[in-house]
């Protein structure tokens, strides 16, 4: 009999799972980032018109943040049913919700047409986006983590992480192309709708691919155990197990906090390096929007291909050391970044963005395996989703808003640099005190230690130099 830990280790099997997760996450992040980019360039004019450009942008970013507020709710709902029904079903649902909301945004009338109703409808669709994405991340990384073996989990699980820069690359690329071939007037009049309507085609492709993958073997084994346990409890008259999210907050709240801290600096730095940069370059420096869009485009391409390299490195030296390279480096680079952007030179701005995203990748690449390995199978979807999505509220949701407000109040990038650096220090301290998880057998329950019992240390990773691919 094939054990869950060794199932689907064949390269063709795991590569199919990885491809399905990567394409799906790329499409969902495309939808989510498209809003952020449009908030910086379009929505402030069409849905939140004001006399002050920075004020309009700030209001647009507030609705951008609302999407983050819905993400923990999505994490709870999708996490609960993902731990009960399976990873695959919930991944399909999240893709449908996200794509449908994004497509509908492309059909919305603007403030000039229906007044206050336009931003209200836009905000409602943003909530749907956030809810869907809140359930997406946990399922996408778990279905890969639980299909692959222990030895190269960091590498394989990092590929869905590449969906974030992949989606940003796609969203920014489409907008940059439209900006290059259209006048500003045409882009504002109708051109901005094209990327949103394109989501309908992308979702159809993503669904076709996601429906072809198999359920996680680790989950199926855990589901069988849970059903047997439920039958035994029914016969004995004992109380059934609590919902996964309740179990997480009862027993694993420390690991949820650890996941939040691990994501804190990564989340804030990413949205400052990408979304806020568009505002800084166009409004503060007065440069063409193509300057920022193309810099992010090039940086995201490098980011996309290097995230798996960081994940592979974490299989060799550990999740913690690689994450610390990124967080400590970002704490310093936050100051050099804006100094380079202020040169107003496109090659220099591009180098600044690319370097920043390389350091971000060192935090982001190992993160999928790192957080997945913190929780047991029965609560893994709930635990990973809650940790990551709570971080998205206190970090990612507020990052562009805080950065814009700091720029507006001080007229300088230095306070923004302090903000990013402080966030990176939080992640550095969190990871420095966290336990190393590399090599954990996800089919085991080594972390489900009864109160007062001696915790079991996960087994060490195999010492090998075999290429993960």
C-alpha positions in Angstrom: 0.0 0.0 0.0 1.3 3.5 -0.9 1.5 5.8 2.1 0.3 9.4 1.8 3.8 10.6 2.4 5.1 8.9 -0.7 2.1 9.2 -2.9 2.4 11.2 -6.1 6.2 11.6 -5.8 6.6 10.8 -9.5 7.8 13.9 -11.3 4.9 13.8 -13.8 2.4 13.6 -11.0 3.7 16.4 -8.8 4.4 18.6 -11.8 0.7 18.3 -12.9 -0.4 19.3 -9.4 2.1 22.2 -9.4 1.0 23.4 -12.8 -2.7 23.4 -11.8 -2.0 25.3 -8.6 0.4 27.8 -10.3 -2.0 28.6 -13.1 -5.0 29.0 -10.8 -3.1 31.2 -8.3 -1.7 33.3 -11.1 -5.3 34.0 -12.4 -6.6 34.8 -8.9 -3.7 37.1 -8.1 -4.1 38.7 -11.6 -7.7 39.6 -10.6 -6.7 40.8 -7.1 -3.7 42.9 -8.2 -5.5 44.3 -11.2 -7.7 46.2 -8.7 -4.7 47.5 -6.8 -3.1 48.8 -10.0 -6.3 50.3 -11.2 -6.9 51.9 -7.8 -3.6 53.8 -8.3 -4.1 54.8 -11.9 -7.9 54.7 -12.8 -10.4 54.3 -9.9 -9.2 57.4 -8.1 -10.5 59.4 -11.2 -13.5 57.4 -12.3 -15.0 56.2 -9.1 -13.6 58.5 -6.4 -13.1 61.9 -8.1 -11.7 64.7 -5.8 -9.8 67.9 -6.4 -6.7 66.5 -4.6 -5.0 63.5 -6.5 -3.5 62.0 -3.4 -6.8 62.2 -1.5 -8.6 60.4 -4.4 -5.9 57.8 -4.5 -6.1 57.3 -0.7 -9.9 56.7 -0.9 -9.4 54.3 -3.8 -6.8 52.4 -1.6 -9.3 52.3 1.2 -11.6 50.2 -0.9 -8.5 48.2 -1.9 -8.0 47.5 1.8 -11.7 46.4 2.2 -10.8 43.4 0.1 -8.3 42.4 2.7 -10.8 42.7 5.4 -12.9 40.0 3.8 -9.9 37.6 3.5 -9.9 36.3 7.1 -13.6 35.5 6.7 -12.8 33.6 3.5 -10.0 31.9 5.3 -12.3 30.7 8.1 -15.1 29.5 5.7 -12.8 27.9 3.1 -10.5 26.6 5.8 -13.4 24.8 7.7 -14.8 23.2 4.6 -11.4 22.6 3.1 -10.5 20.6 6.2 -13.8 18.8 6.1 -14.5 18.3 2.3 -11.1 18.6 0.7 -8.7 21.0 -0.9 -9.8 20.6 -4.5 -13.5 21.5 -4.2 -12.7 24.7 -2.4 -10.0 25.7 -4.9 -12.5 25.5 -7.7 -15.1 27.6 -5.8 -12.6 30.3 -5.0 -11.6 30.6 -8.7 -15.2 31.0 -9.8 -15.9 33.7 -7.2 -12.8 35.7 -7.9 -13.2 35.6 -11.7 -16.9 36.4 -11.6 -16.3 39.5 -9.4 -13.4 40.7 -11.5 -15.4 40.3 -14.8 -18.3 42.2 -13.3 -16.0 45.1 -12.4 -15.3 45.5 -16.1 -19.0 46.1 -16.7 -19.6 48.7 -13.9 -20.8 52.2 -14.7 -18.6 55.0 -13.3 -19.3 57.8 -10.8 -20.1 60.1 -13.7 -22.9 57.8 -14.8 -24.7 56.8 -11.6 -23.0 58.8 -8.8 -22.5 57.2 -5.4 -23.9 53.8 -6.6 -20.7 53.2 -8.7 -18.2 53.1 -5.7 -20.7 51.1 -3.7 -20.9 48.4 -6.4 -17.2 48.5 -6.8 -16.6 48.0 -3.1 -19.1 45.1 -2.9 -17.3 43.3 -5.7 -14.0 44.0 -3.9 -15.4 42.2 -0.9 -16.2 39.2 -3.0 -12.6 39.2 -4.3 -11.2 39.3 -0.9 -13.4 36.5 0.4 -12.3 34.3 -2.5 -8.6 35.0 -2.2 -8.8 34.4 1.6 -9.6 30.8 0.8 -7.4 30.4 -2.2 -3.9 30.6 -0.7 -4.2 27.9 1.9 -5.7 25.4 -0.5 -3.3 26.1 -3.4 -0.1 25.6 -1.3 -1.6 22.7 0.7 -2.6 20.6 -2.2 1.0 20.9 -3.5 2.6 20.4 -0.1 0.5 17.3 0.7 1.1 15.7 -2.7 4.8 16.0 -2.7 7.3 14.3 -0.5 9.2 15.8 2.5 12.5 16.2 0.8 11.7 18.8 -1.8 8.6 20.4 -0.4 10.1 23.8 -0.2 10.7 23.8 -3.9 7.4 22.4 -5.1 5.3 24.4 -2.6 7.0 27.6 -3.7 5.6 27.4 -7.2 2.1 28.5 -6.2 3.8 31.4 -4.5 5.1 32.4 -7.9 1.4 32.9 -8.8 1.5 36.3 -6.9 4.3 37.9 -9.1 2.8 35.9 -12.0 -0.5 37.6 -11.5 1.0 41.0 -10.9 3.2 40.5 -14.0 0.1 39.7 -16.1 -2.0 42.5 -14.7 0.7 45.1 -15.0 1.7 43.8 -18.4 -1.8 44.1 -19.8 -2.2 47.6 -18.3 1.2 48.7 -19.6 0.4 47.4 -23.1 -2.9 49.3 -23.1 -1.2 52.4 -21.8 1.4 52.2 -24.6 -1.1 51.9 -27.4 -3.9 54.1 -26.1 -4.1 57.8 -25.3 -4.8 58.7 -21.7 -8.4 59.7 -22.6 -9.1 56.4 -24.4 -7.7 54.4 -21.5 -9.8 56.3 -19.0 -12.9 56.1 -21.2 -13.0 52.4 -21.9 -9.5 50.8 -22.2 -9.2 50.1 -18.5 -12.2 47.7 -18.8 -10.4 45.2 -21.1 -8.1 43.6 -18.4 -11.2 43.0 -16.1 -13.3 41.4 -18.9 -10.3 39.3 -19.9 -10.6 37.6 -16.5 -13.6 35.6 -17.8 -11.4 33.8 -20.4 -8.6 33.2 -17.9 -11.0 31.7 -15.3 -12.4 29.2 -17.9 -8.8 28.0 -18.6 -8.1 27.8 -14.9 -11.2 25.8 -14.1 -10.4 23.3 -16.8 -7.0 22.7 -15.4 -8.0 22.6 -11.7 -10.8 20.1 -12.3 -8.3 17.7 -13.7 -6.2 17.3 -10.5 -6.7 14.7 -7.8 -7.4 15.4 -4.1 -4.5 15.5 -1.6 -3.6 11.9 -0.5 -2.6 13.2 3.0 -6.1 14.8 3.3 -7.9 11.7 2.2 -6.0 9.6 4.8 -6.8 12.2 7.5 -10.5 12.3 6.4 -10.7 8.5 6.7 -9.3 8.7 10.3 -11.7 11.5 11.2 -14.7 9.5 9.9 -13.6 6.4 11.9 -13.1 8.6 15.0 -16.6 10.2 14.5 -18.2 6.7 14.3 -16.4 5.6 17.5 -17.5 8.8 19.3 -21.1 8.2 18.1 -21.1 4.7 19.5 -19.6 5.7 22.8 -21.8 8.8 23.2 -18.9 11.2 23.6 -18.8 14.7 22.2 -17.8 15.1 18.5 -14.6 17.0 17.7 -14.8 20.8 17.5 -14.7 22.6 14.2 -11.2 22.9 12.7 -11.1 26.7 13.2 -12.0 26.3 16.9 -9.3 23.6 17.3 -6.8 26.0 15.8 -7.5 28.8 18.2 -7.6 26.4 21.2 -4.4 24.5 20.6 -2.4 26.2 17.8 -2.9 30.0 18.5 0.9 30.4 19.0 1.5 28.9 15.6 -1.1 31.3 14.1 0.8 34.2 15.7 4.0 32.8 14.3 2.5 32.6 10.8 1.3 36.2 11.1 4.8 37.4 12.2 6.4 35.5 9.3 4.2 37.2 6.8 4.2 40.7 8.3 7.3 42.2 6.7 6.8 40.2 3.5 3.3 41.5 3.1 4.1 45.2 3.8 7.2 45.3 1.7 5.5 43.7 -1.3 2.6 46.2 -1.5 4.9 49.2 -1.0 7.3 47.9 -3.7 4.5 47.4 -6.2 1.2 49.2 -5.5 2.5 52.2 -3.6 5.4 52.6 -6.1 2.9 53.5 -8.8 1.5 56.4 -6.7 5.0 57.6 -5.7 6.3 57.6 -9.2 3.3 59.2 -10.9 2.0 61.6 -8.3 5.0 62.5 -6.2 7.7 62.4 -8.9 5.5 63.3 -11.8 6.8 60.7 -14.1 4.8 58.8 -16.7 2.8 55.8 -15.4 4.6 53.6 -17.9 7.9 54.2 -16.0 6.4 52.6 -12.8 4.4 49.9 -14.7 7.4 48.8 -16.8 9.7 48.7 -13.7 7.3 46.5 -11.8 6.8 44.4 -15.0 10.6 43.6 -15.2 10.9 43.2 -11.5 8.0 40.8 -11.4 9.5 38.7 -14.1 12.7 38.2 -12.1 10.6 37.7 -9.0 8.6 34.9 -10.7 11.5 32.8 -11.7 13.6 33.3 -8.5 10.9 32.4 -5.9 11.3 28.6 -6.6 15.0 29.0 -6.3 14.6 30.3 -2.8 12.2 27.5 -2.0 14.8 24.9 -3.2 17.4 26.6 -1.1 15.2 26.2 2.0 15.1 22.4 1.3 18.9 22.4 1.7 19.6 24.9 4.5 16.2 25.3 6.2 13.1 27.6 6.0 14.4 29.9 8.8 17.8 30.9 7.3 16.4 31.7 3.9 13.5 33.8 5.3 16.0 35.6 7.5 18.1 36.5 4.5 15.1 38.2 3.0 13.8 39.9 6.1 17.1 41.3 7.3 18.0 42.4 3.8 14.7 44.2 3.4 15.2 46.0 6.7 18.2 47.6 5.1 17.1 47.9 1.5 14.0 49.9 2.5 16.2 52.9 2.7 18.2 52.4 -0.4 15.1 51.6 -2.4 13.6 55.1 -2.4 17.0 56.8 -2.7 17.3 55.0 -6.1 13.7 55.7 -7.2 14.3 59.4 -6.5 16.9 59.5 -9.2 14.0 59.4 -11.7 16.1 57.2 -14.0 14.1 54.2 -15.4 17.1 51.7 -15.3 17.8 52.7 -11.7 14.2 52.5 -10.7 14.0 49.1 -12.3 17.1 47.9 -10.5 15.7 49.2 -7.2 12.3 47.3 -7.7 14.0 44.1 -8.9 16.4 44.0 -5.9 13.6 44.6 -3.5 11.5 41.8 -5.0 14.5 39.5 -4.9 14.7 40.0 -1.1 10.9 39.7 -0.9 11.2 36.3 -2.7 13.6 35.0 0.0 10.8 35.6 2.5 8.0 34.4 0.2 9.5 31.4 -1.4 9.9 29.2 1.7 6.7 30.5 3.3 4.3 28.0 1.8 6.2 25.0 3.1 7.1 26.8 6.4 3.5 27.6 7.3 2.1 24.3 6.0 4.5 22.4 8.2 3.3 24.3 11.3 -0.1 22.6 11.5 -1.5 19.0 11.5 -3.6 17.8 8.5 -7.0 17.9 10.3 -6.6 21.7 10.9 -3.9 22.6 8.3 -6.2 24.5 5.9 -7.8 26.5 8.7 -4.5 27.2 10.5 -2.5 28.2 7.4 -5.4 30.3 6.1 -6.0 32.1 9.4 -2.4 32.9 10.0 -1.8 34.2 6.4 -5.1 36.1 6.1 -5.0 37.8 9.5 -1.5 39.1 8.5 -3.1 40.4 5.3 -5.3 42.7 7.3 -2.7 44.2 9.7 0.0 44.3 7.0 -1.0 44.1 3.3 -4.3 45.9 3.6 -2.9 48.9 5.4 0.5 49.2 3.7 -0.5 51.3 0.7 -2.8 53.5 2.9 -0.2 54.1 5.5 2.5 54.7 2.9 0.3 57.3 1.0 -0.6 59.0 4.3 3.0 59.2 5.4 3.9 60.7 2.0 1.1 63.1 2.2 1.9 64.3 5.7 5.7 64.5 5.4 6.3 64.9 1.7 9.2 62.5 1.9 9.9 58.8 1.4 12.0 58.5 4.6 9.0 57.7 6.9 7.9 55.1 4.4 11.3 53.5 4.5 11.1 53.4 8.3 7.7 51.7 8.1 8.9 49.0 5.8 12.1 48.5 7.7 10.3 48.1 11.0 7.9 45.5 9.5 10.9 43.5 8.2 12.4 43.6 11.7 9.2 42.1 13.1 9.5 39.2 10.7 13.2 38.8 11.5 12.5 38.5 15.2 9.5 36.1 14.7 11.4 33.7 12.5 14.6 33.9 14.7 12.6 32.5 17.6 10.5 30.0 15.5 11.1 26.3 15.3 12.7 24.9 12.1 10.1 22.7 10.2 12.2 21.5 7.2 11.7 17.7 6.7 8.5 17.3 8.6 6.3 14.3 7.6 2.9 16.0 7.0 1.1 12.7 7.5 2.3 12.6 11.1 0.7 14.5 14.1 4.0 15.4 15.8 2.7 18.9 16.7 -0.6 17.7 18.2 1.0 17.2 21.6 -1.3 16.9 24.6 -0.9 19.5 27.4 1.9 18.6 29.7 3.4 16.0 27.3 6.9 16.3 25.9 6.8 17.7 22.3 8.1 15.5 19.5 10.8 17.0 17.3 10.2 16.6 13.5 12.6 14.3 11.8 15.6 15.9 10.1 15.5 16.4 6.3 17.4 13.9 4.2 20.9 15.0 3.3 20.9 14.9 -0.5 22.1 17.0 -3.3 19.6 15.6 -5.9 18.0 18.2 -8.1 14.4 18.8 -7.1 13.2 19.1 -10.6 
